[in-house]
Amino acid sequence: MRADVVIVGGGPAGCFAGEALAKEGFDVVIAEEHGEVGNPSCCTGIIGISGLRELGIKPGRWALGKLRRAIFYPPSNKPIELTRGRVEALVVDRVAFDRDLARRAVDAGATLLPKSRCVDLKLGREPRVKLKGINEVEFKARLVVGADGSASTIARKAGLLKVARYLKCAQMETFAELRSDTVELYFGNSLAPGFFAWLTPAGEFCRAGLGTCRGGALRKLRSFVEAHPVASRKIKQGKMLTFSTGLIPEPLSRKICTDRVMLVGDAAGHVKPLTGGGIYIGLSCARLAVEAAAAALDGEPTVKTLRAYERAVARKFGREFELEIRARRIFERIPDGGLNSIFGLLAMEDVREFVLKHADFDHHSKLIQAFIGEGPKLLRSLGLKRVLKYLHYLKP
Ligand SMILES: Cc1cc2nc3c(=O)[nH]c(=O)nc-3n(C[C@H](O)[C@H](O)[C@H](O)COP(=O)(O)OP(=O)(O)OC[C@H]3O[C@@H](n4cnc5c(N)ncnc54)[C@H](O)[C@@H]3O)c2cc1C
């Protein structure tokens, strides 16, 4: 069998790229290992409103709720609430969201093959993708797109993934007493080392999740849900509906193209390092991949022509990735006392105003850059003694 483009993975990045490539007139096949697009899902489904707008995705029936507010719980459990009073993000039903993107890809002319797991990729002038499942076939393609998630088979077979860093995550759907427009984030070094735990309303349910760079996410999530002094009181105990685990990759930990192969979405490591959100960035970069692929497929899609994708991602998100990764490395080292002090700053009116002025849901580097530029002046205005206490945590 032949196709211009074989996309491995029918998640959001694969289907979004599939739709755009089919609209460019290419013969596109999307191979998905599961019988149903979107299932199983391990995602909280929070997507920024401005990101959706930029991607041209209009909210559909998959939108479960609107988020206007975040409450941060540092280890001291003294809550800090931040809101600009406007809707910042939607919480989506990921299964329905993924299916909507798959429907759009099929409407545009792509062929979707469910229950078709890619088990091998042979590189060459005409790369060959071997599928197993209900479609046991080998496809010859002009271009292969790996959209097969964080543990991407395509990335490994194409030699693009050497040593990658991941965050381990676990999530459950359950019931809890939460405000319908508020996401809650919980921090602490024994609770969720290097990351955080969260509670989000999702329609009539609650999604409780946790990411960690050390130890098992599953065990830590259970103890968060059952024993955290604040969260466990909000969650209705013994009412877990679904449970899942997943990995969040780190950007810049892999190459994203080689001769006749490109990676998109989590397979390419395209997520926000500070929060792990990958839907907006993954799709935004998938669009850049399609632009580069469409131009490259005019001739031979070699690494030389496909590098336009690498350059476009570096232009749009390179600085974002670098600054966020640096900020996360610093965050990973801060002890609980330091987290309490730093979050304590948010209780100060001037700092809150500064954060609310510069925070951008999909581009955390804007706040980091503003802090690098204007932070020292702001901190000086708050009194030197007070500031010195916090600064040693920020040394690289
Ligand atoms: C706990 C958790 C919570 C998260 N919450 C959020 C959030 O709130 N907001 C946000 O923006 N992001 C969130 N993310 C990240 C988000 O889920 C991912 O960034 C996003 O799903 C990436 O989309 P993708 O299409 O690249 O990959 P995926 O969604 O992983 O899709 C990959 C697809 O490829 C298929 N596949 C894999 N291997 C093969 C193979 N060999 N052959 C065929 N098919 C294959 C899989 O079945 C899957 O359908 C979260 C992640 C985790 C782990």
Ligand as a Chemical Component Dictionary entry (heavy atoms), coordinates in Angstrom:
data_LIG
# 
_chem_comp.id                   LIG 
_chem_comp.type                 NON-POLYMER 
_chem_comp.pdbx_formal_charge   0 
_chem_comp.three_letter_code    LIG 
# 
loop_
_chem_comp_atom.comp_id 
_chem_comp_atom.atom_id 
_chem_comp_atom.alt_atom_id 
_chem_comp_atom.type_symbol 
_chem_comp_atom.charge 
_chem_comp_atom.model_Cartn_x 
_chem_comp_atom.model_Cartn_y 
_chem_comp_atom.model_Cartn_z 
_chem_comp_atom.pdbx_ordinal 
LIG C1  C1  C 0 -2.050 13.531 33.521 1  
LIG C2  C2  C 0 -1.929 14.448 32.340 2  
LIG C3  C3  C 0 -2.698 15.595 32.283 3  
LIG C4  C4  C 0 -2.583 16.461 31.201 4  
LIG N1  N1  N 0 -3.363 17.584 31.176 5  
LIG C5  C5  C 0 -3.264 18.442 30.150 6  
LIG C6  C6  C 0 -4.070 19.607 30.096 7  
LIG O1  O1  O 0 -4.868 19.866 30.994 8  
LIG N2  N2  N 0 -3.909 20.448 29.047 9  
LIG C7  C7  C 0 -3.025 20.200 28.033 10 
LIG O2  O2  O 0 -2.903 21.017 27.113 11 
LIG N3  N3  N 0 -2.261 19.078 28.053 12 
LIG C8  C8  C 0 -2.370 18.205 29.067 13 
LIG N4  N4  N 0 -1.606 17.069 29.077 14 
LIG C9  C9  C 0 -0.730 16.795 27.925 15 
LIG C10 C10 C 0 -1.594 16.315 26.739 16 
LIG O3  O3  O 0 -2.372 15.215 27.151 17 
LIG C11 C11 C 0 -0.686 15.921 25.577 18 
LIG O4  O4  O 0 0.226  16.966 25.342 19 
LIG C12 C12 C 0 -1.490 15.653 24.318 20 
LIG O5  O5  O 0 -2.345 14.556 24.486 21 
LIG C13 C13 C 0 -0.538 15.355 23.165 22 
LIG O6  O6  O 0 -1.262 15.018 22.010 23 
LIG P1  P1  P 0 -0.579 14.052 20.930 24 
LIG O7  O7  O 0 -1.562 13.912 19.833 25 
LIG O8  O8  O 0 0.790  14.504 20.628 26 
LIG O9  O9  O 0 -0.373 12.666 21.692 27 
LIG P2  P2  P 0 -1.432 11.690 22.340 28 
LIG O10 O10 O 0 -2.633 12.410 22.810 29 
LIG O11 O11 O 0 -0.670 10.872 23.315 30 
LIG O12 O12 O 0 -1.880 10.769 21.131 31 
LIG C14 C14 C 0 -0.998 9.822  20.592 32 
LIG C15 C15 C 0 -1.828 8.797  19.871 33 
LIG O13 O13 O 0 -0.946 7.883  19.230 34 
LIG C16 C16 C 0 -1.436 6.555  19.421 35 
LIG N5  N5  N 0 -0.277 5.655  19.319 36 
LIG C17 C17 C 0 0.768  5.545  20.168 37 
LIG N6  N6  N 0 1.657  4.642  19.717 38 
LIG C18 C18 C 0 1.156  4.170  18.537 39 
LIG C19 C19 C 0 1.617  3.202  17.596 40 
LIG N7  N7  N 0 2.760  2.538  17.749 41 
LIG N8  N8  N 0 0.846  2.958  16.504 42 
LIG C20 C20 C 0 -0.335 3.627  16.325 43 
LIG N9  N9  N 0 -0.820 4.546  17.195 44 
LIG C21 C21 C 0 -0.070 4.812  18.283 45 
LIG C22 C22 C 0 -2.066 6.602  20.812 46 
LIG O14 O14 O 0 -3.016 5.572  20.977 47 
LIG C23 C23 C 0 -2.708 7.976  20.817 48 
LIG O15 O15 O 0 -4.024 7.948  20.303 49 
LIG C24 C24 C 0 -1.689 16.174 30.141 50 
LIG C25 C25 C 0 -0.907 15.011 30.193 51 
LIG C26 C26 C 0 -1.026 14.155 31.281 52 
LIG C27 C27 C 0 -0.171 12.902 31.315 53 
# 
loop_
_chem_comp_bond.comp_id 
_chem_comp_bond.atom_id_1 
_chem_comp_bond.atom_id_2 
_chem_comp_bond.value_order 
_chem_comp_bond.pdbx_ordinal 
LIG C1  C2  SING 1  
LIG C2  C3  SING 2  
LIG C2  C26 DOUB 3  
LIG C3  C4  DOUB 4  
LIG C4  N1  SING 5  
LIG C4  C24 SING 6  
LIG N1  C5  DOUB 7  
LIG C5  C6  SING 8  
LIG C5  C8  SING 9  
LIG C6  O1  DOUB 10 
LIG C6  N2  SING 11 
LIG N2  C7  SING 12 
LIG C7  O2  DOUB 13 
LIG C7  N3  SING 14 
LIG N3  C8  DOUB 15 
LIG C8  N4  SING 16 
LIG N4  C9  SING 17 
LIG N4  C24 SING 18 
LIG C9  C10 SING 19 
LIG C10 O3  SING 20 
LIG C10 C11 SING 21 
LIG C11 O4  SING 22 
LIG C11 C12 SING 23 
LIG C12 O5  SING 24 
LIG C12 C13 SING 25 
LIG C13 O6  SING 26 
LIG O6  P1  SING 27 
LIG P1  O7  DOUB 28 
LIG P1  O8  SING 29 
LIG P1  O9  SING 30 
LIG O9  P2  SING 31 
LIG P2  O10 DOUB 32 
LIG P2  O11 SING 33 
LIG P2  O12 SING 34 
LIG O12 C14 SING 35 
LIG C14 C15 SING 36 
LIG C15 O13 SING 37 
LIG C15 C23 SING 38 
LIG O13 C16 SING 39 
LIG C16 N5  SING 40 
LIG C16 C22 SING 41 
LIG N5  C17 SING 42 
LIG N5  C21 SING 43 
LIG C17 N6  DOUB 44 
LIG N6  C18 SING 45 
LIG C18 C19 SING 46 
LIG C18 C21 DOUB 47 
LIG C19 N7  SING 48 
LIG C19 N8  DOUB 49 
LIG N8  C20 SING 50 
LIG C20 N9  DOUB 51 
LIG N9  C21 SING 52 
LIG C22 O14 SING 53 
LIG C22 C23 SING 54 
LIG C23 O15 SING 55 
LIG C24 C25 DOUB 56 
LIG C25 C26 SING 57 
LIG C26 C27 SING 58 
# 
